[in-house]
Amino acid sequence: MSKRYNYDYSRLKDRIAKKYGTLTNFSAAMDCNVSTMSMRLTNRAEWPQGDIIKAKELLRISNRDIGAFFYTTNVQKD
C-alpha cells in the first residue's frame, strides 16, 4: 500500500481569516490569484519557497512556528 502525504493547512487558514478576513484579501496582499491560493491551501498546487516566506511575514508567523503552518502532514493510505 502506498502512502500519499497531504499538508494540513487548517492552522494557516485560521491565521489568514484572522489577519485578512478573506482569502481574496490575503491573495491580494500576496499578489497572487485567488484560484492559485485556493489550490495551494487544498493541496492541488505547491507553495513556492519565496511565497512561504512572504506569507510568513504577512501573517506574522515566527520562524519556529513555520513548520506548524506549512509542513504539518496528514497521511492517507491509498
Secondary structure per residue as TSV (DSSP state, phi and psi in degrees):
chain	resnum	aa	ss	phi	psi
A	1	M	-	360.0	127.9
A	2	S	-	-89.9	155.0
A	3	K	E	-111.7	141.7
A	4	R	E	-118.1	130.1
A	5	Y	E	-99.2	129.4
A	6	N	E	-121.9	147.0
A	7	Y	E	-91.3	142.0
A	8	D	-	-93.2	105.8
A	9	Y	-	-99.6	18.5
A	10	S	H	-60.6	-40.7
A	11	R	H	-66.6	-39.3
A	12	L	H	-64.2	-44.1
A	13	K	H	-60.9	-40.3
A	14	D	H	-62.5	-41.9
A	15	R	H	-66.5	-40.3
A	16	I	H	-59.9	-46.4
A	17	A	H	-62.8	-40.1
A	18	K	H	-67.4	-44.3
A	19	K	H	-85.7	-33.2
A	20	Y	H	-120.7	-9.7
A	21	G	S	80.9	-48.9
A	22	T	S	-137.5	158.9
A	23	L	H	-65.1	-33.2
A	24	T	H	-60.4	-46.1
A	25	N	H	-64.3	-43.3
A	26	F	H	-65.5	-42.8
A	27	S	H	-59.6	-40.5
A	28	A	H	-63.4	-42.8
A	29	A	H	-63.9	-33.3
A	30	M	H	-81.7	-8.4
A	31	D	T	57.6	49.6
A	32	C	-	-134.8	146.8
A	33	N	-	-65.4	139.5
A	34	V	H	-59.9	-39.0
A	35	S	H	-62.8	-41.9
A	36	T	H	-63.9	-44.5
A	37	M	H	-62.5	-42.2
A	38	S	H	-61.1	-41.6
A	39	M	H	-63.8	-37.4
A	40	R	H	-65.6	-40.9
A	41	L	H	-76.5	-9.4
A	42	T	T	-116.4	19.5
A	43	N	T	63.7	24.2
A	44	R	S	-100.3	-6.1
A	45	A	S	-148.6	149.8
A	46	E	-	-85.9	155.3
A	47	W	-	-88.8	119.2
A	48	P	-	-65.6	146.2
A	49	Q	H	-57.8	-39.7
A	50	G	H	-61.1	-36.9
A	51	D	H	-73.7	-31.0
A	52	I	H	-63.0	-44.1
A	53	I	H	-64.0	-43.7
A	54	K	H	-62.7	-45.4
A	55	A	H	-62.7	-41.2
A	56	K	H	-56.9	-44.5
A	57	E	H	-69.0	-46.3
A	58	L	H	-62.8	-37.2
A	59	L	T	-92.7	0.7
A	60	R	T	55.6	51.6
A	61	I	-	-95.4	128.5
A	62	S	-	-72.6	158.8
A	63	N	G	-58.3	-38.5
A	64	R	G	-71.2	-21.4
A	65	D	G	-96.8	-4.0
A	66	I	H	-57.8	-36.9
A	67	G	H	-62.7	-38.7
A	68	A	H	-66.6	-29.9
A	69	F	H	-88.3	-34.1
A	70	F	H	-116.3	-15.8
A	71	Y	-	-127.8	17.6
A	72	T	-	-78.5	126.8
A	73	T	E	-107.6	150.2
A	74	N	E	-109.7	135.3
A	75	V	E	-106.8	126.1
A	76	Q	E	-119.2	136.5
A	77	K	E	-92.8	132.8
A	78	D	-	-82.3	360.0
